[in-house]
Every structure is written in structure tokens, then in C-alpha cells.
Amino acid sequence: MRTLKASPEGLNKIKEARKEKGWAIDNQNWRREASKILEPKKNWEEAERFAVEIGTWKRFLKGEAIKVNTFKAFCQVLELNWEEVIHRIPTQPSCENSIAPSYQDWGEAPDVSKFYGRTEELKQLKKEIVDERCRLVAVLAQGGIGKTALSVKLAQEIQGDFKYVIWRSLRESPPLEKLLTDLIKFLSNQQEIELPDTVGEKIMRLIHYLRSSRCLVVLDNAELILQSGVHIGNYRAGYEGYGQLFKRVGELAHESCLILTSREQPKEIRRLAGETLPVRILELTGLQEEAKEILTARGIAGSEQEFRQLINHYHGNPLALEIVPATIKKIFKGNITNFLLTSKAVFGDIYALLTEQFERLSETEKSLMYWLAINRESVSYSQLQEDVVPRLSEENIIEALDSLSWRFLIQSTATGFTLQNVVMEYVSDRFVAQVIQEIQTSEFHLFKTHAIIKAQSKDYVRETQIRLILKPILEYLLKTATKRRIEQKFIQTICQLRTEESIPRIGYAGGNILNLLIQLQTDLSNYDFSHLTIWQVYLQGVQLRQVNFAYSDLDKSVFSQSLGSIFSVAFSPDQNLLATAGTDGQIRIWQVSDGKQIMAWQAHGDWIRSVMFSHDGKMIASGSNDRTIRIWDSQTGDCLKILRGHKDWVWSVNFVLGSHLLVSASSDHTAKVWSIDLGICVYTFNEPEEQVWSAAFSNNGYTLATGSAASVKLWNVWTQQCVKVFQDNATRVRSLSFSPDGKTLVGSSDDRSIKTWDVDSGKCLQTLQSATTTRLWSVKFSPNGQKLISGSADTIQMWNLEKGECLMTLQEPQHRARSISCSPDGRIIAVGSDDQLVRLWDTKTGEPLRTLQGYTNR
């Protein structure tokens, strides 16, 4: 199809002629008069539709190519000589590849007169197609991201480099033979009518024309010729020939370019594509700053922060940002913040778009999408493999994740995979709706294969699972039935599950029911959960009087542990384990990753005041009110040594870096240094008038600090002499800690102050006043020595040491925080308290990660 467009000089002539005519740009007279010229036999005076569309008129005014007859008609209406208006491509007779005025067929290409951003993407594509002569370019992205608009805009901007330009949509899934016929006829100027019989021969005829002239072919919506419900990249029955087409176009030499847009990647593209190869892939992402123009064009006003939050909420998806303004204006009176706070992100056309994409997934892909929504945060493929029921091989998991990534429905992170906010909301809502339906009909699938909460998740993640998944399920059920009816329904389901479950028993239905009953605040007394799989149930603090769990599989569930007040917590050097000890005389070892207790033993017959891992992680030391210090094998819990010599409570124990020495502090007015190998005290440091409440060893191996009621002293271990006395304290020094470089000492006291001293000069560097109203039990340096962490009865604080400023305050309940420990990488703080809780906190966000909970045993 022959086309013409105006030159820059011609556009000026058009502009002047339009002004002389006096009609507005949108005036229908332009199209009416042009229609009279194009089809003079029709009466156009009363017509509501014309022979030319408004979009064609606007393309003409912008200098874009339109059909020859229409171009001439518009020029005649403007009383211009069309030959003086057209853009002429200079010819170079000596060049084989000279391009004559182009032939164009834009098919159903949409109007892109309003186009936002994509400057860098257009630049990259032009370089690949025009300069590097790529044969096949795939523009891939999730739905609504702007692939179609980009393909049209790109084709318009590079049309001058091609003799033929044809744009086709595959939305109606045309059979390949029909498409090939269409392309060949166009590229042959309608000269080749008799075509070969086979698809392969037709493809080679197309290649012939791609070699003969510089042609640009754009195929939009290629995902619609691909098979849904299976692994990505395979073709629908009857459309397999498209794969042959893409393969030939990508592999064989020619002068042209085929551009594909798709939500999914055809398998041939992956095999052929490469950064230096003639087949390329552009993965299109959301808009950033340019997306603001979409919102303002639709009458949305707001602050820069509000615009940024709204754009980020939808990951810059242009279609979503075109849809939401109407709701923001109509329902929320134009207030972006109120929309973000109170409205669901997924509704209307956004929901329909995501449904269209989700329903194309295979069953395995759908299962993983549900698990990613349940997990809420980035999760590794190995964790997904652990979650999925029935179990899948690692290969199957990786294959499904790969497929989802090329459907652009999941995000890859440093720690695994997750979902965008909008996708996560959609999948969560779909999951909730499906589970509700299954409970009502007693036809269970997802209810068996997926957990509605994960008991071993971080605290804030589990709370989000309860709020967004478990509670909505329960709230809907309570709208349709009474609490008693729901409980009876679940009892019947338990019996049904017990009858159905086979060996081996797997699944989440039993655990889901128990979690729902707990949220329903059901009295569980005498409930029978025997012979069931009870996975991922959170039972901390739940009364389980006479509940029957006989022969049940309780894997992945979290129960209350028998904990007393927690006087000491300590991370292992590899930070995988946490040791806790307190009033019950037991040492407990927990996995930091999931909060699971993996070992416990009765270490002392009295309270344990201090517990500590050795620097190689192989031993644990404990100090107790029973006046002994005990050394334990951290792997087995076996007692290796009992160190006797203190005459009163042992308040603290610390291993000495780089040696088999241990330092302890006691109420008997002494600090002692012990040889672990020999099991004897090698040095004793006396404080005749004061109890020694705390002791710390510098990493230099010979400086010992002790804290008493009114002073802090530094001792030289080898000479056993006191070398410095810091008398800035008027109350008990409960905790001491050396900086990693040994140059600074910090102490916390009953007067709520934190003091730091220069070890060499003995000078008090600064005094920090805690926000607490009670004594400070503990203070520690962060592993990099730049921060301090302090703990009191009600407050955990993190301090910038250089500036002396509080960076973060973590509010503890009104029970004394007895001990704190910072993980070796500085990312987690463990806090042990009198309320029988051990809490893990994220030092970056201040979020509670996990709670190790029990009931009092005192």
C-alpha cells in the first residue's frame, strides 16, 4: 500500500493553509470535504461517519505517513499542490540498498499521538534495528505496560529507513498461512497472487522479499498464538508454524526486521537471542517520572511524593495509571493519599487484565503464584520446594519459576522471588475467594495444598498473612453462618480428612482448620486432631487442654516452649543459632531462620545469668546462681567442664578471643580468668568493697574491664594490676562491652546512663541518657563498632556512637529486657525479657522479625 507524508517545509505550508481556512483542527469539515473528494457519489452533508478517521487527519497534520489518495484529498481541501508538500526520500542510484518512497500498511495500529517517555528504549531499538541491522527483535513485558504503543511509535520514527512497513495484530490469532499470504502480497505490491502450497515454501517466499527490499514487519500480541495452561513458549495446536517463521527470520540472512511484541516469550526467541547476535530481546518495564504525565493529563493533582507513591504502587504500569484516575476523582475527590490508604489496587479493567494473564498459567505456575502471595516476601526456590504439596522436583520448580519470569508476573531478587504489589493483591484475593468456595462446598483443593498462614514466618509477615488471608476468609464465613455452625462445619471436615488421609499423610487442611479455629477464639478443649497432618499451625500462647494430637504430624508448627525469664541471649558466630538461658536453668538452642528450637538441656539447678558461644562456635559457657560456670559442647549439649571457685552468683561470662580463656564476674567481689583446657582459675581480680556486676575482655587478649557499684576498672591480666579506674558512675554498672578495635569501652548503669571511655587515656568520651525510666540491663557494640545497642525494662535503643544520637527505639512490653545480643552481621538484635519472650528485631527497619515464646516455669 503506497503512502505519503509531509516534509517539514510541507508541514509549514499545511499550517498556514489551515489558518487561512479558519476551521478548528477538530472541525468535521476537514473530513467531510476530503470524503467528498474521495467518494464524490455519496451525500456527506448529513453523514455521521466519514471516509477518513480523525486519527488519519491528525497523522497528516503531524507529518506521519497516510494513504496516497487521502493525502492528496487533504491537500486539495487545503488548496495546496500535493507535490509541493510531500516528503521525498533522496535516491542514490549507485547504492544497491537505496530506499524509494515507502509503502505502508498500518492495519489496526492504534493512535499514539499521546505517547509518554520511552526515550531510552526507542534509542536502543533504533540502534539495534537501523544501525546494527537486527533481523528479529522481541519486545516483551506484562500486560498494560505499553508494548503496542511503543511498537507503533518506533515504526513511525524509523519508517524512512524501510521501503515497506506493515503492522499487524495477532489478537484474533490469524492462521499462519493467512498472515503469510497477507505479507507476501503486500511486499510484492500485490503482484504475487499464486503462492506455494506448503507453509515452509511460503515462509521462504517471504524471506525472498525480506532480502529484496528493506522491510519492517511488526506483529503485535504474539502471546495469543501461544498455548495457555502449559510451560511458556509452546504454540497452540495449529499454530506451530509460527515457530518455524520466527526461526527462519532470525537465522537466515536478509535486509529486513521483524518486530514482535508479547507478554510471553516464544521458545525460538530465547534460543536465537544474544547481545551481539541479530536477534534481540527488550524487556520493557514500567514508567517512572514520565508516568506523572498520564495522571495529570487525566486531571489528577497531588504532591511529588503522592505521585511517586501512586506510580510505585502500580510499578509504573501505564494501563493501570490510565484506569485509576477516574476512581480517584469520583470516589476520593481527587485525593491520591486517601485512595492509597483505603482502596484496593486491583479493580475493574486491572482485575480483568490480571485474570486474563493468570488463567494462561499452568497448574504448577498457579500453585507457585499462590505460595509467593502467601509468603509475602522474597522466597528462595528451595523454600518453595519445601512449601509445595504434592512435592515437586527442584527441576520442576526452577522450570515453573523461569516460565513465570518470562511471563513477567514475578520479580527476581537477591534472595529469591516475589510478586509486585498489585499482582500480590490480585493473587491473594483470588486465593481467599477460592478457599472460601472450597470450605462452603467441602470440595477441597487449595485448602489442602496451601497454608493460609505460615507459623514459622517472621512475626510481621505472619501478622500480615492473618490480616490479608485468614481474617477475610473467616469474616466472609461469619457473614453466612454463626460461629457455632462454622465450628461444627470444621469438626465435620476434620472427620472427613481423617477418613480421606492416606499414608504418607501430607497437606495443610488440618493446620488451616486449626488456625481458623484459633482465630475464631474457639475453646479447643477435648478437640480430636489425632491421625492428622497439622502443618503450619501457630500455637504459641494457645490453651490446649485435653486436645488429642495422637499420631498426628505436627511438622512446621510452632508450639509454646517452657521458658522462664530470659536473662541471657547469644548468637553463634555463624549467626544461624541463638542460645537462650534464664530462670528455668535450661539452655535452649534455636534456629534463627525459622525460630525452631532444636535443642534444650538442664544446665544448672538454679538461674542462669549469662550464656555465651565460643568464637569458633564449638562451645557454650554458662554462669549461674549456683556459683558454677559450665562449658558445653554446642552440637550435643554434653558438659565438657565445670569451673568452680566463685562463692556467689556468677553474673557474666565471656570467652577471650584467640585463646582458650574465659572471664567471669561474680557477686563474691571477684572477676576470674579461667583456663578452659585445664578447668582451673588462672587469675583472680578482687574488688574487696563491691560486688562485680559485669566483666569484659578486650580483643587484645590482656585487658580486662570490671564493673561494680561505683566504678569501672581496667586490669592487665598478665600483671594482675589495676591500670585505670573510671569513677564517673554513681550506681551499679550492669553491662560492659569493648569496641571491636579495643580502643573504646562502653558501660550501662542503674542511673539509666550509657558512658563511653577512651581505653588509653581513661577519659569519658560521652554520656548518653536513655529514654527509659528504669535501669539499663545491657549495652553492646554493633559488630562494626559504629553503633551501640542498649536494653532496659521497656526500651531497646540503637545509637550512633559518633554523633551520640538515638537512631531507633524499639518498644518492649512492660517486662524487663534483661539481655541483648547483636548478630555478627549486625542485621538482627535478639532481646531476652522477663515476660518469657525472646524477640528478634531487624536493625535496619525496626520491624519485629520473630518471637520465641513460652509460658512461665517459675
C-alpha angles and dihedrals in degrees: 000000000000117000137183135199135189123260120230089260089047091053089057090052090049091050093051093045091050091053091050090052090055098213121133116246092251094046110127091222091083092061094036093055092044090050090054089056095045097044107016095171094066125083104240099171095090098028120124094197125045137206090256130046126234089243091059091051091051092047088053090052091049094052096252122144119268135167115299097239092048091048091052092046093054090048090051091051088051089047091239131138103246093210089062092051105046126101109242119204109221113241127220108200093193093058118085092207098049112144120226122204105305132252113221138188114180096181109185095345109152125236109267098182085123103056125159129207123312092131094142094043092051090048092051094047093048090051092050096044104034104028103028095034096226112189100207128024124180120201105200131184144125120283120289095020094116106260094140095048091047092051092052094045091048093049091050092051096048099035091106090066093059134063092208128035122180127171121194134176120219091198092114090046098236114205111257094243091057092049093047091050090051093049096045094049091050095046091047092051088247089299098116106069102148106068131188118268102235129067091233092055092047090052090053091050087053090050087052091060093042086058096043097055139012102264132179115205120183121192114187128199096018091168089078092071090052125092118257124213094037138076112304123270102035121121131240116256108280094020099079090108090073087070089056090050094052091045094052094044091050098043105038123076116250141137099246141080134229115202118199127190118195145153088220133042119245109227094239091060093059093050094050103036126100140145093255098029127096090250117072139179127212114194105205118213133189126288121260123189092358090062089072088071090060090055098043091048087060095050100263116146129184147123122296089253092052092050091048092049093049093047092047091047089062094033090240094295104167095207093052090047090051091052103045100058092073091055093044091053099040102039103023100034091241095304108141095188094054090049092052093046100046110020133080114243093220119067142120115354092002089059091047092051093051092045090054090053096041094052091057091063126104117246091256091051091049090050092052091047089055091049092049089052091048093048090051092194135063110293132188124243089245090057090049089051088054092049100047120097123224091036118252128201121256088249092056092049093049092046092052093046090049090051092050092049090055089049086055093232098119135048125225117220136177090267101039138283137331142159132257114254096255094045091047091052092049094048092045092051091047090049092050092049092049094048091050090052092049093050091050094048097035088228100129127197114126089029087063100037101043135049117230089211133011111228093201095053122113111280096252092045092051090048089053090050089053093048098045103031115016099039096047089053092050094043091054092048091050090055090059102036143018123261090253092052091050091050090050090049090054092047089054090048091052090055090046091051092048089054095045101042114105134194118301092038112212136160145078104253095099092048092046091054092049092048090050092049091050091051088047087056091235118175099245095193111139094002113153115225094155121141091017138118106247105184130168097007118154106216103161108135093004119134109234103180111173092343109159114225095158113154091357125140105235096176117148092015125123120224131182112270121216100253131161125198108318111235099169140024128180136178122223114242091255088048092227092112137047124201119206132183139169147127097345091064092235130124113216127193119207133188107239093207096063106007092243118153107232101175141011135172140173101258102170139011091230139038118311111224100182140019129181140174119230115245092257092047094235098109139042124204124203131189121200148184085250086077095244135112117212130197117211137191102244093210099050106017090236116152110244101177141002113209113204128184110091115106097204142025117324108227103182143009129193133178116230112237115248097009143069091250129120129195124207137183125209145183086242088084094256142105116204136198114212135198105226093196093053096033092225139115110255100179135022124194114198129211099184096187103035141050113244106235100175142014135186135183122218118232088244087077099230108063118087124187122201128188125206137162099295110007149034119224133196118212133193103227096205096051094030087222127139104241101179139015122202108200099177093110126086098181139043117306101223099180139021131188134176121219114248091256091049093233098109133047124199128195136182125210146192089256089070093248131129117207131189124200134193103240095211099047100026089228119149103240099191145339120222120197114215121223090232124106093213138061121293109243099184144018129178139177117240112245092258092049093234098104140042127216118203130186132201137160095287109007140058113194134188117207136198100230097202095050097030090229130139107243099184140002120207112198114224122195117259095282122100116268096222101180142015132192130184120215115245091252091049095236101110134046119200116204125192118199145181090252089075091253132126111198127195117207132193106237093205100051103019089233120145106246102187143344124218102204139182144150127269118273097183 
